[in-house]
Amino acid sequence: MFWKKRRKTLEENLETVLAETAEKPAADDPVNHPSHYTEGHRIEVIEFLEDWMLPFHLANCIKYICRAGRKDPSKTIEDLEKGRWYLSRYIDLLRKKEGK
């Protein structure tokens, strides 16, 4: 009886560990899960962008805002300026489409 309970507990724990491991990206994977997009967050920026199906310009804007200060702290302002550039370009594109 003891071993049956123990085995069940071990199997449940193993399933939990495997599920948690499968959900979490590799700790240091600069190609598939860069740390500047995953550190301290439940989802990666790419998952959010895909879920919302945002246009290229807006997706890049959000990407740069989210990574500002994380990929390279010395380039925080540069990343924010890139985000602003993509947003401004998208606004200009919309204005052209509206004839303004």
TILODREN-359886 format. One record per residue: residue number from 1; residue in three letters; x, y, z of N, C-alpha, C in turn. Coordinates in nm, 4 decimals. Layout:
residues N
seq NUM	type ALA	n.X X	n.Y Y	n.Z Z	ca.X X	ca.Y Y	ca.Z Z	c.X X	c.Y Y	c.Z Z $
...
***
This chain:
residues 100
seq 1	type MET	n.X 0.0819	n.Y -0.1184	n.Z 0.0000	ca.X 0.0000	ca.Y 0.0000	ca.Z 0.0000	c.X 0.0870	c.Y 0.1259	c.Z 0.0000 $
seq 2	type PHE	n.X 0.1869	n.Y 0.1273	n.Z 0.0878	ca.X 0.2781	ca.Y 0.2407	ca.Z 0.0950	c.X 0.3435	c.Y 0.2688	c.Z -0.0393 $
seq 3	type TRP	n.X 0.3927	n.Y 0.1660	n.Z -0.1064	ca.X 0.4637	ca.Y 0.1833	ca.Z -0.2329	c.X 0.3705	c.Y 0.2293	c.Z -0.3441 $
seq 4	type LYS	n.X 0.2454	n.Y 0.1864	n.Z -0.3418	ca.X 0.1500	ca.Y 0.2323	ca.Z -0.4419	c.X 0.1260	c.Y 0.3831	c.Z -0.4274 $
seq 5	type LYS	n.X 0.1105	n.Y 0.4264	n.Z -0.3022	ca.X 0.0912	ca.Y 0.5694	ca.Z -0.2774	c.X 0.2165	c.Y 0.6480	c.Z -0.3154 $
seq 6	type ARG	n.X 0.3302	n.Y 0.5927	n.Z -0.2776	ca.X 0.4578	ca.Y 0.6580	ca.Z -0.3066	c.X 0.4794	c.Y 0.6685	c.Z -0.4572 $
seq 7	type ARG	n.X 0.4490	n.Y 0.5612	n.Z -0.5290	ca.X 0.4658	ca.Y 0.5606	ca.Z -0.6746	c.X 0.3734	c.Y 0.6645	c.Z -0.7389 $
seq 8	type LYS	n.X 0.2493	n.Y 0.6710	n.Z -0.6937	ca.X 0.1548	ca.Y 0.7677	ca.Z -0.7465	c.X 0.2047	c.Y 0.9106	c.Z -0.7225 $
seq 9	type THR	n.X 0.2548	n.Y 0.9363	n.Z -0.6026	ca.X 0.3075	ca.Y 1.0683	ca.Z -0.5703	c.X 0.4258	c.Y 1.1018	c.Z -0.6596 $
seq 10	type LEU	n.X 0.5167	n.Y 1.0084	n.Z -0.6789	ca.X 0.6332	ca.Y 1.0307	ca.Z -0.7655	c.X 0.5908	c.Y 1.0561	c.Z -0.9093 $
seq 11	type GLU	n.X 0.4924	n.Y 0.9798	n.Z -0.9575	ca.X 0.4438	ca.Y 0.9982	ca.Z -1.0941	c.X 0.3781	c.Y 1.1350	c.Z -1.1108 $
seq 12	type GLU	n.X 0.3020	n.Y 1.1754	n.Z -1.0108	ca.X 0.2383	ca.Y 1.3076	ca.Z -1.0160	c.X 0.3435	c.Y 1.4176	c.Z -1.0154 $
seq 13	type ASN	n.X 0.4437	n.Y 1.4032	n.Z -0.9298	ca.X 0.5511	ca.Y 1.5020	ca.Z -0.9246	c.X 0.6276	c.Y 1.5086	c.Z -1.0568 $
seq 14	type LEU	n.X 0.6535	n.Y 1.3937	n.Z -1.1153	ca.X 0.7234	ca.Y 1.3893	ca.Z -1.2426	c.X 0.6417	c.Y 1.4595	c.Z -1.3501 $
seq 15	type GLU	n.X 0.5127	n.Y 1.4344	n.Z -1.3542	ca.X 0.4262	ca.Y 1.5005	ca.Z -1.4517	c.X 0.4269	c.Y 1.6522	c.Z -1.4325 $
seq 16	type THR	n.X 0.4247	n.Y 1.6956	n.Z -1.3093	ca.X 0.4274	ca.Y 1.8385	ca.Z -1.2795	c.X 0.5581	c.Y 1.9010	c.Z -1.3254 $
seq 17	type VAL	n.X 0.6681	n.Y 1.8365	n.Z -1.2927	ca.X 0.7998	ca.Y 1.8878	ca.Z -1.3322	c.X 0.8123	c.Y 1.8910	c.Z -1.4836 $
seq 18	type LEU	n.X 0.7698	n.Y 1.7862	n.Z -1.5511	ca.X 0.7771	ca.Y 1.7831	ca.Z -1.6968	c.X 0.6908	c.Y 1.8916	c.Z -1.7592 $
seq 19	type ALA	n.X 0.5737	n.Y 1.9141	n.Z -1.7064	ca.X 0.4844	ca.Y 2.0176	ca.Z -1.7579	c.X 0.5454	c.Y 2.1563	c.Z -1.7379 $
seq 20	type GLU	n.X 0.6030	n.Y 2.1809	n.Z -1.6207	ca.X 0.6644	ca.Y 2.3106	ca.Z -1.5937	c.X 0.7865	c.Y 2.3330	c.Z -1.6818 $
seq 21	type THR	n.X 0.8636	n.Y 2.2289	n.Z -1.7023	ca.X 0.9820	ca.Y 2.2396	ca.Z -1.7866	c.X 0.9430	c.Y 2.2664	c.Z -1.9302 $
seq 22	type ALA	n.X 0.8393	n.Y 2.2020	n.Z -1.9785	ca.X 0.7951	ca.Y 2.2206	ca.Z -2.1159	c.X 0.7440	c.Y 2.3622	c.Z -2.1384 $
seq 23	type GLU	n.X 0.6862	n.Y 2.4246	n.Z -2.0359	ca.X 0.6310	ca.Y 2.5584	ca.Z -2.0493	c.X 0.7381	c.Y 2.6666	c.Z -2.0445 $
seq 24	type LYS	n.X 0.8492	n.Y 2.6396	n.Z -1.9793	ca.X 0.9523	ca.Y 2.7402	ca.Z -1.9619	c.X 1.0580	c.Y 2.7280	c.Z -2.0720 $
seq 25	type PRO	n.X 1.0967	n.Y 2.8418	n.Z -2.1319	ca.X 1.2030	ca.Y 2.8377	ca.Z -2.2311	c.X 1.3374	c.Y 2.8089	c.Z -2.1660 $
seq 26	type ALA	n.X 1.4319	n.Y 2.7672	n.Z -2.2467	ca.X 1.5669	ca.Y 2.7406	ca.Z -2.1974	c.X 1.6229	c.Y 2.8678	c.Z -2.1342 $
seq 27	type ALA	n.X 1.7004	n.Y 2.8516	n.Z -2.0302	ca.X 1.7513	ca.Y 2.9659	ca.Z -1.9549	c.X 1.8342	c.Y 3.0610	c.Z -2.0411 $
seq 28	type ASP	n.X 1.9176	n.Y 3.0090	n.Z -2.1260	ca.X 2.0040	ca.Y 3.0942	ca.Z -2.2075	c.X 2.0016	c.Y 3.0444	c.Z -2.3508 $
seq 29	type ASP	n.X 1.9056	n.Y 3.0898	n.Z -2.4272	ca.X 1.8916	ca.Y 3.0498	ca.Z -2.5664	c.X 1.8765	c.Y 3.1764	c.Z -2.6503 $
seq 30	type PRO	n.X 1.9880	n.Y 3.2349	n.Z -2.6946	ca.X 1.9835	ca.Y 3.3633	ca.Z -2.7630	c.X 1.9094	c.Y 3.3626	c.Z -2.8970 $
seq 31	type VAL	n.X 1.8834	n.Y 3.2457	n.Z -2.9523	ca.X 1.8124	ca.Y 3.2389	ca.Z -3.0800	c.X 1.6627	c.Y 3.2205	c.Z -3.0591 $
seq 32	type ASN	n.X 1.6242	n.Y 3.1192	n.Z -2.9849	ca.X 1.4831	ca.Y 3.0855	ca.Z -2.9689	c.X 1.4128	c.Y 3.1591	c.Z -2.8553 $
seq 33	type HIS	n.X 1.4847	n.Y 3.1906	n.Z -2.7500	ca.X 1.4252	ca.Y 3.2566	ca.Z -2.6336	c.X 1.5259	c.Y 3.3534	c.Z -2.5713 $
seq 34	type PRO	n.X 1.5544	n.Y 3.4664	n.Z -2.6393	ca.X 1.6528	ca.Y 3.5607	ca.Z -2.5841	c.X 1.6103	c.Y 3.6122	c.Z -2.4469 $
seq 35	type SER	n.X 1.7042	n.Y 3.6219	n.Z -2.3568	ca.X 1.6735	ca.Y 3.6606	ca.Z -2.2191	c.X 1.6131	c.Y 3.8004	c.Z -2.2100 $
seq 36	type HIS	n.X 1.6465	n.Y 3.8888	n.Z -2.3051	ca.X 1.5904	ca.Y 4.0239	ca.Z -2.2981	c.X 1.4426	c.Y 4.0266	c.Z -2.3368 $
seq 37	type TYR	n.X 1.3874	n.Y 3.9148	n.Z -2.3815	ca.X 1.2448	ca.Y 3.9045	ca.Z -2.4088	c.X 1.1730	c.Y 3.8100	c.Z -2.3133 $
seq 38	type THR	n.X 1.2457	n.Y 3.7360	n.Z -2.2313	ca.X 1.1823	ca.Y 3.6348	ca.Z -2.1462	c.X 1.1984	c.Y 3.6599	c.Z -1.9977 $
seq 39	type GLU	n.X 1.2981	n.Y 3.7314	n.Z -1.9568	ca.X 1.3309	ca.Y 3.7471	ca.Z -1.8153	c.X 1.2164	c.Y 3.8083	c.Z -1.7357 $
seq 40	type GLY	n.X 1.1662	n.Y 3.7323	n.Z -1.6396	ca.X 1.0649	ca.Y 3.7819	ca.Z -1.5489	c.X 0.9253	c.Y 3.7962	c.Z -1.6067 $
seq 41	type HIS	n.X 0.8979	n.Y 3.7313	n.Z -1.7180	ca.X 0.7676	ca.Y 3.7459	ca.Z -1.7822	c.X 0.7019	c.Y 3.6109	c.Z -1.8044 $
seq 42	type ARG	n.X 0.5696	n.Y 3.6108	n.Z -1.8070	ca.X 0.4948	ca.Y 3.4873	ca.Z -1.8304	c.X 0.4977	c.Y 3.4465	c.Z -1.9763 $
seq 43	type ILE	n.X 0.4957	n.Y 3.5449	n.Z -2.0649	ca.X 0.4986	ca.Y 3.5156	ca.Z -2.2079	c.X 0.6099	c.Y 3.5960	c.Z -2.2726 $
seq 44	type GLU	n.X 0.6514	n.Y 3.5500	n.Z -2.3884	ca.X 0.7491	ca.Y 3.6254	ca.Z -2.4648	c.X 0.6761	c.Y 3.7278	c.Z -2.5495 $
seq 45	type VAL	n.X 0.7464	n.Y 3.8323	n.Z -2.5848	ca.X 0.6882	ca.Y 3.9376	ca.Z -2.6673	c.X 0.6330	c.Y 3.8790	c.Z -2.7971 $
seq 46	type ILE	n.X 0.7045	n.Y 3.7866	n.Z -2.8587	ca.X 0.6613	ca.Y 3.7271	ca.Z -2.9857	c.X 0.5258	c.Y 3.6587	c.Z -2.9701 $
seq 47	type GLU	n.X 0.5018	n.Y 3.5958	n.Z -2.8557	ca.X 0.3729	ca.Y 3.5295	ca.Z -2.8329	c.X 0.2599	c.Y 3.6313	c.Z -2.8280 $
seq 48	type PHE	n.X 0.2843	n.Y 3.7438	n.Z -2.7627	ca.X 0.1853	ca.Y 3.8511	ca.Z -2.7575	c.X 0.1583	c.Y 3.9056	c.Z -2.8978 $
seq 49	type LEU	n.X 0.2646	n.Y 3.9334	n.Z -2.9721	ca.X 0.2499	ca.Y 3.9909	ca.Z -3.1057	c.X 0.1748	c.Y 3.8956	c.Z -3.1986 $
seq 50	type GLU	n.X 0.2051	n.Y 3.7673	n.Z -3.1892	ca.X 0.1349	ca.Y 3.6685	ca.Z -3.2719	c.X -0.0120	c.Y 3.6577	c.Z -3.2323 $
seq 51	type ASP	n.X -0.0385	n.Y 3.6600	n.Z -3.1027	ca.X -0.1759	ca.Y 3.6479	ca.Z -3.0562	c.X -0.2611	c.Y 3.7655	c.Z -3.1041 $
seq 52	type TRP	n.X -0.2037	n.Y 3.8840	n.Z -3.1029	ca.X -0.2771	ca.Y 4.0032	ca.Z -3.1438	c.X -0.2730	c.Y 4.0254	c.Z -3.2959 $
seq 53	type MET	n.X -0.1877	n.Y 3.9508	n.Z -3.3662	ca.X -0.1731	ca.Y 3.9632	ca.Z -3.5117	c.X -0.1549	c.Y 4.1093	c.Z -3.5551 $
seq 54	type LEU	n.X -0.0613	n.Y 4.1751	n.Z -3.4916	ca.X -0.0360	ca.Y 4.3161	ca.Z -3.5197	c.X 0.0387	c.Y 4.3352	c.Z -3.6509 $
seq 55	type PRO	n.X 0.0150	n.Y 4.4491	n.Z -3.7167	ca.X 0.0927	ca.Y 4.4796	ca.Z -3.8376	c.X 0.2404	c.Y 4.4960	c.Z -3.8026 $
seq 56	type PHE	n.X 0.3237	n.Y 4.4792	n.Z -3.9021	ca.X 0.4693	ca.Y 4.4828	ca.Z -3.8842	c.X 0.5163	c.Y 4.6046	c.Z -3.8052 $
seq 57	type HIS	n.X 0.4713	n.Y 4.7238	n.Z -3.8438	ca.X 0.5184	ca.Y 4.8462	ca.Z -3.7790	c.X 0.4850	c.Y 4.8483	c.Z -3.6299 $
seq 58	type LEU	n.X 0.3623	n.Y 4.8136	n.Z -3.5962	ca.X 0.3221	ca.Y 4.8148	ca.Z -3.4554	c.X 0.3922	c.Y 4.7045	c.Z -3.3766 $
seq 59	type ALA	n.X 0.4090	n.Y 4.5891	n.Z -3.4396	ca.X 0.4787	ca.Y 4.4794	ca.Z -3.3724	c.X 0.6227	c.Y 4.5192	c.Z -3.3389 $
seq 60	type ASN	n.X 0.6900	n.Y 4.5821	n.Z -3.4340	ca.X 0.8278	ca.Y 4.6246	ca.Z -3.4080	c.X 0.8326	c.Y 4.7337	c.Z -3.3022 $
seq 61	type CYS	n.X 0.7363	n.Y 4.8230	n.Z -3.3033	ca.X 0.7286	ca.Y 4.9272	ca.Z -3.2010	c.X 0.7212	c.Y 4.8642	c.Z -3.0628 $
seq 62	type ILE	n.X 0.6311	n.Y 4.7707	n.Z -3.0457	ca.X 0.6145	ca.Y 4.7038	ca.Z -2.9166	c.X 0.7394	c.Y 4.6247	c.Z -2.8795 $
seq 63	type LYS	n.X 0.7982	n.Y 4.5585	n.Z -2.9780	ca.X 0.9199	ca.Y 4.4810	ca.Z -2.9530	c.X 1.0300	c.Y 4.5692	c.Z -2.8949 $
seq 64	type TYR	n.X 1.0523	n.Y 4.6842	n.Z -2.9585	ca.X 1.1590	ca.Y 4.7720	ca.Z -2.9114	c.X 1.1280	c.Y 4.8317	c.Z -2.7750 $
seq 65	type ILE	n.X 1.0024	n.Y 4.8653	n.Z -2.7502	ca.X 0.9653	ca.Y 4.9192	ca.Z -2.6186	c.X 0.9871	c.Y 4.8132	c.Z -2.5104 $
seq 66	type CYS	n.X 0.9469	n.Y 4.6898	n.Z -2.5386	ca.X 0.9599	ca.Y 4.5828	ca.Z -2.4393	c.X 1.1044	c.Y 4.5477	c.Z -2.4081 $
seq 67	type ARG	n.X 1.1908	n.Y 4.5585	n.Z -2.5061	ca.X 1.3297	ca.Y 4.5193	ca.Z -2.4801	c.X 1.4174	c.Y 4.6356	c.Z -2.4364 $
seq 68	type ALA	n.X 1.3639	n.Y 4.7577	n.Z -2.4384	ca.X 1.4421	ca.Y 4.8758	ca.Z -2.4012	c.X 1.5053	c.Y 4.8567	c.Z -2.2629 $
seq 69	type GLY	n.X 1.6360	n.Y 4.8719	n.Z -2.2593	ca.X 1.7097	ca.Y 4.8592	ca.Z -2.1345	c.X 1.7415	c.Y 4.7172	c.Z -2.0934 $
seq 70	type ARG	n.X 1.6909	n.Y 4.6192	n.Z -2.1658	ca.X 1.7144	ca.Y 4.4793	ca.Z -2.1296	c.X 1.8244	c.Y 4.4161	c.Z -2.2145 $
seq 71	type LYS	n.X 1.8163	n.Y 4.4355	n.Z -2.3452	ca.X 1.9172	ca.Y 4.3749	ca.Z -2.4321	c.X 2.0529	c.Y 4.4405	c.Z -2.4079 $
seq 72	type ASP	n.X 2.0522	n.Y 4.5722	n.Z -2.4045	ca.X 2.1749	ca.Y 4.6478	ca.Z -2.3790	c.X 2.1348	c.Y 4.7755	c.Z -2.3045 $
seq 73	type PRO	n.X 2.1556	n.Y 4.7778	n.Z -2.1730	ca.X 2.1131	ca.Y 4.8942	ca.Z -2.0936	c.X 2.1672	c.Y 5.0280	c.Z -2.1444 $
seq 74	type SER	n.X 2.2805	n.Y 5.0264	n.Z -2.2111	ca.X 2.3364	ca.Y 5.1515	ca.Z -2.2617	c.X 2.2612	c.Y 5.2013	c.Z -2.3853 $
seq 75	type LYS	n.X 2.1704	n.Y 5.1184	n.Z -2.4393	ca.X 2.0957	ca.Y 5.1578	ca.Z -2.5594	c.X 1.9456	c.Y 5.1704	c.Z -2.5331 $
seq 76	type THR	n.X 1.9095	n.Y 5.1986	n.Z -2.4094	ca.X 1.7681	ca.Y 5.2126	ca.Z -2.3745	c.X 1.7008	c.Y 5.3201	c.Z -2.4591 $
seq 77	type ILE	n.X 1.7611	n.Y 5.4373	n.Z -2.4655	ca.X 1.7023	ca.Y 5.5475	ca.Z -2.5421	c.X 1.6962	c.Y 5.5111	c.Z -2.6906 $
seq 78	type GLU	n.X 1.7998	n.Y 5.4479	n.Z -2.7413	ca.X 1.8008	ca.Y 5.4069	ca.Z -2.8825	c.X 1.6854	c.Y 5.3111	c.Z -2.9129 $
seq 79	type ASP	n.X 1.6623	n.Y 5.2146	n.Z -2.8248	ca.X 1.5514	ca.Y 5.1209	ca.Z -2.8461	c.X 1.4171	c.Y 5.1941	c.Z -2.8441 $
seq 80	type LEU	n.X 1.3996	n.Y 5.2876	n.Z -2.7507	ca.X 1.2752	ca.Y 5.3636	ca.Z -2.7444	c.X 1.2572	c.Y 5.4517	c.Z -2.8683 $
seq 81	type GLU	n.X 1.3671	n.Y 5.5084	n.Z -2.9166	ca.X 1.3601	ca.Y 5.5882	ca.Z -3.0392	c.X 1.3231	c.Y 5.5013	c.Z -3.1596 $
seq 82	type LYS	n.X 1.3745	n.Y 5.3794	n.Z -3.1639	ca.X 1.3366	ca.Y 5.2874	ca.Z -3.2718	c.X 1.1879	c.Y 5.2558	c.Z -3.2648 $
seq 83	type GLY	n.X 1.1381	n.Y 5.2317	n.Z -3.1437	ca.X 0.9954	ca.Y 5.2079	ca.Z -3.1275	c.X 0.9133	c.Y 5.3261	c.Z -3.1752 $
seq 84	type ARG	n.X 0.9572	n.Y 5.4456	n.Z -3.1386	ca.X 0.8872	ca.Y 5.5676	ca.Z -3.1820	c.X 0.8934	c.Y 5.5818	c.Z -3.3339 $
seq 85	type TRP	n.X 1.0072	n.Y 5.5473	n.Z -3.3947	ca.X 1.0233	ca.Y 5.5567	ca.Z -3.5396	c.X 0.9215	c.Y 5.4675	c.Z -3.6112 $
seq 86	type TYR	n.X 0.9073	n.Y 5.3428	n.Z -3.5632	ca.X 0.8106	ca.Y 5.2516	ca.Z -3.6250	c.X 0.6674	c.Y 5.3014	c.Z -3.6061 $
seq 87	type LEU	n.X 0.6369	n.Y 5.3566	n.Z -3.4896	ca.X 0.5030	ca.Y 5.4087	ca.Z -3.4647	c.X 0.4748	c.Y 5.5289	c.Z -3.5552 $
seq 88	type SER	n.X 0.5700	n.Y 5.6206	n.Z -3.5646	ca.X 0.5529	ca.Y 5.7382	ca.Z -3.6508	c.X 0.5365	c.Y 5.6976	c.Z -3.7967 $
seq 89	type ARG	n.X 0.6136	n.Y 5.6020	n.Z -3.8392	ca.X 0.6042	ca.Y 5.5554	ca.Z -3.9782	c.X 0.4663	c.Y 5.4938	c.Z -4.0048 $
seq 90	type TYR	n.X 0.4140	n.Y 5.4200	n.Z -3.9082	ca.X 0.2824	ca.Y 5.3587	ca.Z -3.9247	c.X 0.1731	c.Y 5.4661	c.Z -3.9280 $
seq 91	type ILE	n.X 0.1844	n.Y 5.5666	n.Z -3.8422	ca.X 0.0890	ca.Y 5.6768	ca.Z -3.8428	c.X 0.0917	c.Y 5.7472	c.Z -3.9787 $
seq 92	type ASP	n.X 0.2125	n.Y 5.7742	n.Z -4.0306	ca.X 0.2249	ca.Y 5.8369	ca.Z -4.1629	c.X 0.1601	c.Y 5.7509	c.Z -4.2708 $
seq 93	type LEU	n.X 0.1807	n.Y 5.6219	n.Z -4.2630	ca.X 0.1210	ca.Y 5.5299	ca.Z -4.3602	c.X -0.0318	c.Y 5.5366	c.Z -4.3551 $
seq 94	type LEU	n.X -0.0873	n.Y 5.5378	n.Z -4.2351	ca.X -0.2330	ca.Y 5.5478	ca.Z -4.2202	c.X -0.2854	c.Y 5.6806	c.Z -4.2733 $
seq 95	type ARG	n.X -0.2123	n.Y 5.7872	n.Z -4.2487	ca.X -0.2536	ca.Y 5.9192	ca.Z -4.2990	c.X -0.2543	c.Y 5.9218	c.Z -4.4511 $
seq 96	type LYS	n.X -0.1533	n.Y 5.8616	n.Z -4.5115	ca.X -0.1488	ca.Y 5.8551	ca.Z -4.6589	c.X -0.2672	c.Y 5.7777	c.Z -4.7139 $
seq 97	type LYS	n.X -0.3014	n.Y 5.6677	n.Z -4.6471	ca.X -0.4155	ca.Y 5.5878	ca.Z -4.6913	c.X -0.5468	c.Y 5.6656	c.Z -4.6809 $
seq 98	type GLU	n.X -0.5558	n.Y 5.7532	n.Z -4.5798	ca.X -0.6766	ca.Y 5.8332	ca.Z -4.5588	c.X -0.6755	c.Y 5.9591	c.Z -4.6452 $
seq 99	type GLY	n.X -0.5617	n.Y 5.9844	n.Z -4.7107	ca.X -0.5508	ca.Y 6.1023	ca.Z -4.7956	c.X -0.5208	c.Y 6.2309	c.Z -4.7204 $
seq 100	type LYS	n.X -0.4613	n.Y 6.2197	n.Z -4.6040	ca.X -0.4273	ca.Y 6.3385	ca.Z -4.5244	c.X -0.2805	c.Y 6.3711	c.Z -4.5309 $
***
